[in-house]
């Protein structure tokens, strides 16, 4: 995983142990509950460690610096705090830094904990764990993610971010002998979502290898026009991976529309 300093121009964290004034605000006047401070009663945060406490600071910049500092020291004792923060962190860049910090810890400790998060009732906990597992790339994460499970719980998850994270993690971790089974599970999602979601799925399918193009071909005659168009666009990406997906999808939609008119 690329070192985060290449993308985030921040100085070494100057952490403070001062308590943010909003922590003791009994008026309940917080405007964004998703970015609230974590209360001292949360077990992982009640450590006396200023770096851990800073993970729940009031600004994303402070939390980003804290996650970077924790990743830099790379101590297994920080695992619980990092995973707990992943569940609720509202800022994308902070979540990315948390993932980087987790990749710095021993995979033998981290992977089982991340796999356990896949059963969480929180969608963000699942999607962030999938993302982190894909970055770690440890094959021990594959068994609980095989198509028998993913097909009903993760690949077809109703939450968009969980589904997209599952697609990316699955193709990153799948053993060679399970690629066709995974491709068969992925094509069941053809036609789903907006342009960006469809592009993500097509890229995941194509990354499994051109020898699996026949799995996509089976969807070229689907009854649903949206599925057929998406299958055609994905098929085009096998032939020309560098082609723009939006252009390929528009062309496929025209073909499908003309075919439907001819049928009528």
Number of C-alpha atoms within 10 A of each C-alpha: 9 7 11 15 11 8 9 12 8 13 8 10 17 10 16 13 11 10 12 13 8 14 14 10 10 7 7 9 9 12 8 8 10 11 17 18 18 18 12 13 8 10 11 18 22 14 13 9 10 14 25 22 24 24 26 23 24 18 14 18 15 20 28 24 23 27 27 24 19 24 21 12 12 17 14 13 9 18 19 14 19 22 21 16 22 22 19 19 22 17 15 10 17 23 22 18 26 27 24 23 25 30 20 18 20 14 17 10 12 20 23 13 15 22 20 12 22 22 12 12 9 12 21 20 22 26 25 27 28 28 21 25 31 22 18 24 17 14 14 15 21 20 14 13 23 19 23 13 12 20 19 11 17 24 27 20 16 11 13 16 17 24 24 23 22 30 27 22 25 28 21 20 22 22 14 8 8 11 19 19 15 24 24 18 21 25 21 15 18 20 19 15 12 8 13 11 16 23 19 15 25 26 18 22 30 22 17 19 13 13 10 18 19 14 19 24 16 13 20 20 13 13 9 12 18 17 22 24 27 30 27 23 26 30 25 20 23 21 12 11 14 9 13 13 22 14 11 19 23 14 15 23 20 12 15 20 14 12 12 11 9 8 7 6
